[in-house]
Amino acid sequence: MASIVVRMHDQTRKAAVNLPGSLTMEQLLQTTQQKWNITAYNDTHYALRLERTNQQLSPSATLDSVGVEDNDILEVYPIPQYVKMSV
């Protein structure tokens, strides 16, 4: 169990939560998007970053596998997806 803070990149939303170490980043991101009503628009997707290491976290990684510690901050940030245009 880890006691962490999840927040939006622009710091408009923030939540202190206790989560099991087996939780994946994908599960955390999906739950956060649902709770905060964050939608992917214009092909924008979201990822999680561990603020302490500035590392983008793999969706399949768990809190334990990336070494999340109590009081760490996980930041939700947008990743624009660009459409490849034919030339």
MIDREN-500926 format. One line per field, with one value per atom (N, C-alpha, C, O): x, y negated, z; residue number from 1; atom name; residue in three letters. Coordinates in steps of 0.001 Angstrom, whole numbers, plus 500000, padded with zeros to 6 digits. Layout:
<nuses>
x <- [X  ...]
y <- [Y  ...]
z <- [Z  ...]
n <- [NUM  ...]
atom <- [CA  ...]
res <- [ALA  ...]
</nuses>
This chain:
<nuses>
x <- [500860  500000  500897  501831  500588  501356  500420  499311  500878  500138  500765  501850  500062  500628  499662  498529  500138  499310  499253  500279  498049  497849  497360  496439  497983  497546  497647  498389  496878  496951  498212  498703  498725  499955  499826  500804  498625  498417  498003  497717  497977  497661  496242  495971  495323  493931  493186  492170  493695  493088  494183  495283  493848  494843  494107  493090  494629  494008  495081  495997  494962  495825  495108  493955  495806  495175  496101  497324  495496  496222  495896  494732  496918  496694  497551  498646  497054  497840  499002  498885  500106  501289  501105  501889  500073  499819  499031  498833  498585  497814  498695  499808  498195  498972  498718  497717  499633  499475  498245  497546  497985  496813  495529  494616  495459  494277  494133  493030  495234  495201  494778  493970  495317  494983  493514  492839  493017  491614  490674  489684  490989  490168  490203  489175  491394  491545  490758  490082  490846  490122  488618  487907  488128  486697  486264  485260  487013  486647  486696  485853  487702  487877  487262  487406  486581  485924  486901  486606  488046  489056  488810  488818  488595  488367  489516  490126  489788  490805  490114  489209  490526  489938  491044  492200  490663  491636  492848  493988  492587  493646  494668  495818  494282  495166  494973  493847  496074  496047  496782  497424  496682  497303  498264  498114  499245  500225  500476  500051  501178  501558  503072  503831  503487  504906  505160  504408  506235  506654  507506  508614  506994  507663  509077  509979  509277  510584  511701  512839  511371  512384  512196  513040  511090  510726  510574  510824  510170  510057  508608  507707  508387  507072  506905  507810  505754  505534  504773  503771  505257  504635  503250  503068  502265  500909  500839  499983  501719  501671  502441  502346  503196  503975  503044  501981  503458  502703  503394  504544  502685  503277  504537  505548  504473  505642  506803  507952  506508  507585  508361  509521  507736  508451  509022  509640  508813  509407  508720  509366  507397  506646  506733  506543  507024  507168  506070  505434  505854  504893  505238  506408  504210  504298  504812  505028  505015  505371  504197  503046  504507  503491  503512  504554  502342  502172  501376  500289  501920  501318  500690  501326  499437  498726  498982  498710  499511  499772  499387  499406  499034  498582  499751  500837  499482  500434  499674  498883  499899  499203  499649  500835  498707  499001  498860  497783  499928  499912  499542  499969  498751  498324  499412  499844  499845  500868  500199  499238  500698  500099  500880  502109  500157  500799  501318  500683  502474  503067  502972  503416]
y <- [501186  500000  498763  498647  497852  496611  495421  495395  494457  493225  492163  491653  491837  490944  489812  489774  488894  487822  487990  488165  487934  487942  486552  486029  485948  484602  484417  485116  483455  483083  482251  481591  482287  481565  480065  479406  479533  478101  477789  476640  478812  478727  478250  477730  478425  478037  479060  478742  480297  481340  482109  482300  482546  483231  484088  483671  485302  486185  486969  487516  487017  487855  489193  489246  490279  491598  492659  492512  493719  494912  496017  496385  496547  497527  498769  498685  499932  501156  501144  500610  501729  501770  502543  502385  503386  504196  503440  503963  502231  501440  501026  500540  501219  500809  499340  498759  498762  497367  497216  496204  498214  498165  498133  497363  498963  498960  497622  497082  497088  495803  494686  493830  494695  493659  493746  492720  494947  495113  494629  493949  494983  494554  493037  492402  492469  491012  490297  489304  490797  490170  490232  489272  491347  491472  490549  489846  490548  489736  488244  487477  487841  486418  486009  484866  486945  486676  486110  485123  486742  486343  487177  488407  486519  487252  487018  485949  488031  487901  487242  487828  486064  485358  484958  484782  484819  484468  485398  484957  486682  487689  487438  487862  486769  486574  487742  488078  488350  489423  488933  487883  489689  489276  490337  491522  489902  490796  490328  489246  491171  490829  490664  491398  489693  489418  489401  488795  490078  490051  488807  488725  487842  486553  486662  485953  487532  487653  488028  487584  488847  489296  488678  488843  487970  487385  488467  488218  489656  490807  491016  491040  491171  491564  493042  493842  493400  494756  495586  495143  496777  497710  498088  498306  498168  498536  499880  500067  500825  502148  502231  503233  501196  501185  501044  500430  501619  501468  500427  500058  499973  499025  499616  498928  500890  501549  501663  501420  502035  502286  501024  501110  499863  498614  497949  496888  498578  498074  496861  496018  496764  495643  495725  496788  494585  494489  493606  492835  493729  492851  491397  491014  490600  489156  488817  487644  489829  489527  488857  488996  488133  487477  488113  488185  488572  489069  488021  487623  487589  486509  487058  487799  486686  487047  485927  484758  486303  485264  485742  486942  484795  485154  485477  484906  486412  486745  486599  487474  485508  485340  486414  486733  486957  487941  487242  486760  487192  486505  487464  488619  486963  487762  487657  486564  488816  488840  488529  489194  487532  487120  487691  487754  488102  488594  487427  486374  487612  486547  486899  486130]
z <- [500000  500000  500000  500794  499093  499009  499196  498664  499947  500171  499268  499549  498174  497155  496815  497295  495976  495451  493935  493277  493400  491949  491592  492220  490573  490193  488682  487992  488200  486784  486557  487473  485343  485007  485266  485618  485093  485303  486748  487087  487580  489009  489298  490381  488326  488545  489387  490005  489411  490229  490939  490419  492145  492965  493984  494538  494231  495221  495957  495343  497267  498095  498240  498668  497878  497865  498452  498449  498951  499399  498410  498245  497754  496698  496899  497455  496445  496559  495566  494463  495967  495123  493839  492903  493777  492588  491509  490412  491808  490849  489680  489880  488447  487269  486950  487371  486205  485796  484905  484971  484078  483214  484047  483750  485083  485962  486667  486762  487159  487858  486910  487273  485713  484740  484328  484233  484085  483706  484816  484547  486049  487176  487335  487572  487202  487321  486230  486498  485003  483896  484133  483835  484664  484942  486078  485959  487175  488345  488049  488515  487262  486974  485635  485201  484993  483718  482679  482006  482566  481582  480337  480394  479235  477999  477029  476999  476252  475207  474012  473417  473671  472541  471577  471963  470323  469281  469319  469168  469522  469565  470672  470549  471731  472875  473837  474204  474236  475216  476462  476441  477528  478785  479293  478995  480055  480661  482087  482491  482839  484207  484292  483658  485082  485283  486787  487550  487201  488604  488787  488257  489531  489646  490219  489772  491192  491843  490864  491017  489857  488896  487516  486635  487331  486035  484972  483793  485377  484496  484076  484914  482742  482261  482586  482347  483127  483593  482571  482010  482341  481400  481902  483100  481003  481424  482136  483001  481794  482415  483732  484440  484065  485311  486510  486418  487632  488879  489760  489523  490759  491703  492328  492468  492703  493299  492319  492686  491063  490101  489725  489323  489851  489531  490776  490693  491928  493163  493747  494369  493550  494129  495646  496238  496264  497714  498294  497575  499603  500263  499981  499962  499764  499487  498094  497791  497230  495841  495147  495562  494089  493274  491890  491239  491453  490099  489338  489755  488240  487466  486189  485440  485954  484728  483723  483995  482555  481559  480167  479889  479284  477939  477016  477114  476122  475059  473746  473394  473015  471740  470754  470665  470030  468996  467652  467304  466917  465640  464524  464497  463622  462474  461416  461049  460935  459896  458574  458187  457886  456626  455450  455476  454429  453214  452410  452345  451796  450988  449537  448685]
n <- [1  1  1  1  2  2  2  2  3  3  3  3  4  4  4  4  5  5  5  5  6  6  6  6  7  7  7  7  8  8  8  8  9  9  9  9  10  10  10  10  11  11  11  11  12  12  12  12  13  13  13  13  14  14  14  14  15  15  15  15  16  16  16  16  17  17  17  17  18  18  18  18  19  19  19  19  20  20  20  20  21  21  21  21  22  22  22  22  23  23  23  23  24  24  24  24  25  25  25  25  26  26  26  26  27  27  27  27  28  28  28  28  29  29  29  29  30  30  30  30  31  31  31  31  32  32  32  32  33  33  33  33  34  34  34  34  35  35  35  35  36  36  36  36  37  37  37  37  38  38  38  38  39  39  39  39  40  40  40  40  41  41  41  41  42  42  42  42  43  43  43  43  44  44  44  44  45  45  45  45  46  46  46  46  47  47  47  47  48  48  48  48  49  49  49  49  50  50  50  50  51  51  51  51  52  52  52  52  53  53  53  53  54  54  54  54  55  55  55  55  56  56  56  56  57  57  57  57  58  58  58  58  59  59  59  59  60  60  60  60  61  61  61  61  62  62  62  62  63  63  63  63  64  64  64  64  65  65  65  65  66  66  66  66  67  67  67  67  68  68  68  68  69  69  69  69  70  70  70  70  71  71  71  71  72  72  72  72  73  73  73  73  74  74  74  74  75  75  75  75  76  76  76  76  77  77  77  77  78  78  78  78  79  79  79  79  80  80  80  80  81  81  81  81  82  82  82  82  83  83  83  83  84  84  84  84  85  85  85  85  86  86  86  86  87  87  87  87]
atom <- [N  CA  C  O  N  CA  C  O  N  CA  C  O  N  CA  C  O  N  CA  C  O  N  CA  C  O  N  CA  C  O  N  CA  C  O  N  CA  C  O  N  CA  C  O  N  CA  C  O  N  CA  C  O  N  CA  C  O  N  CA  C  O  N  CA  C  O  N  CA  C  O  N  CA  C  O  N  CA  C  O  N  CA  C  O  N  CA  C  O  N  CA  C  O  N  CA  C  O  N  CA  C  O  N  CA  C  O  N  CA  C  O  N  CA  C  O  N  CA  C  O  N  CA  C  O  N  CA  C  O  N  CA  C  O  N  CA  C  O  N  CA  C  O  N  CA  C  O  N  CA  C  O  N  CA  C  O  N  CA  C  O  N  CA  C  O  N  CA  C  O  N  CA  C  O  N  CA  C  O  N  CA  C  O  N  CA  C  O  N  CA  C  O  N  CA  C  O  N  CA  C  O  N  CA  C  O  N  CA  C  O  N  CA  C  O  N  CA  C  O  N  CA  C  O  N  CA  C  O  N  CA  C  O  N  CA  C  O  N  CA  C  O  N  CA  C  O  N  CA  C  O  N  CA  C  O  N  CA  C  O  N  CA  C  O  N  CA  C  O  N  CA  C  O  N  CA  C  O  N  CA  C  O  N  CA  C  O  N  CA  C  O  N  CA  C  O  N  CA  C  O  N  CA  C  O  N  CA  C  O  N  CA  C  O  N  CA  C  O  N  CA  C  O  N  CA  C  O  N  CA  C  O  N  CA  C  O  N  CA  C  O  N  CA  C  O  N  CA  C  O  N  CA  C  O  N  CA  C  O  N  CA  C  O  N  CA  C  O  N  CA  C  O  N  CA  C  O  N  CA  C  O  N  CA  C  O  N  CA  C  O]
res <- [MET  MET  MET  MET  ALA  ALA  ALA  ALA  SER  SER  SER  SER  ILE  ILE  ILE  ILE  VAL  VAL  VAL  VAL  VAL  VAL  VAL  VAL  ARG  ARG  ARG  ARG  MET  MET  MET  MET  HIS  HIS  HIS  HIS  ASP  ASP  ASP  ASP  GLN  GLN  GLN  GLN  THR  THR  THR  THR  ARG  ARG  ARG  ARG  LYS  LYS  LYS  LYS  ALA  ALA  ALA  ALA  ALA  ALA  ALA  ALA  VAL  VAL  VAL  VAL  ASN  ASN  ASN  ASN  LEU  LEU  LEU  LEU  PRO  PRO  PRO  PRO  GLY  GLY  GLY  GLY  SER  SER  SER  SER  LEU  LEU  LEU  LEU  THR  THR  THR  THR  MET  MET  MET  MET  GLU  GLU  GLU  GLU  GLN  GLN  GLN  GLN  LEU  LEU  LEU  LEU  LEU  LEU  LEU  LEU  GLN  GLN  GLN  GLN  THR  THR  THR  THR  THR  THR  THR  THR  GLN  GLN  GLN  GLN  GLN  GLN  GLN  GLN  LYS  LYS  LYS  LYS  TRP  TRP  TRP  TRP  ASN  ASN  ASN  ASN  ILE  ILE  ILE  ILE  THR  THR  THR  THR  ALA  ALA  ALA  ALA  TYR  TYR  TYR  TYR  ASN  ASN  ASN  ASN  ASP  ASP  ASP  ASP  THR  THR  THR  THR  HIS  HIS  HIS  HIS  TYR  TYR  TYR  TYR  ALA  ALA  ALA  ALA  LEU  LEU  LEU  LEU  ARG  ARG  ARG  ARG  LEU  LEU  LEU  LEU  GLU  GLU  GLU  GLU  ARG  ARG  ARG  ARG  THR  THR  THR  THR  ASN  ASN  ASN  ASN  GLN  GLN  GLN  GLN  GLN  GLN  GLN  GLN  LEU  LEU  LEU  LEU  SER  SER  SER  SER  PRO  PRO  PRO  PRO  SER  SER  SER  SER  ALA  ALA  ALA  ALA  THR  THR  THR  THR  LEU  LEU  LEU  LEU  ASP  ASP  ASP  ASP  SER  SER  SER  SER  VAL  VAL  VAL  VAL  GLY  GLY  GLY  GLY  VAL  VAL  VAL  VAL  GLU  GLU  GLU  GLU  ASP  ASP  ASP  ASP  ASN  ASN  ASN  ASN  ASP  ASP  ASP  ASP  ILE  ILE  ILE  ILE  LEU  LEU  LEU  LEU  GLU  GLU  GLU  GLU  VAL  VAL  VAL  VAL  TYR  TYR  TYR  TYR  PRO  PRO  PRO  PRO  ILE  ILE  ILE  ILE  PRO  PRO  PRO  PRO  GLN  GLN  GLN  GLN  TYR  TYR  TYR  TYR  VAL  VAL  VAL  VAL  LYS  LYS  LYS  LYS  MET  MET  MET  MET  SER  SER  SER  SER  VAL  VAL  VAL  VAL]
</nuses>
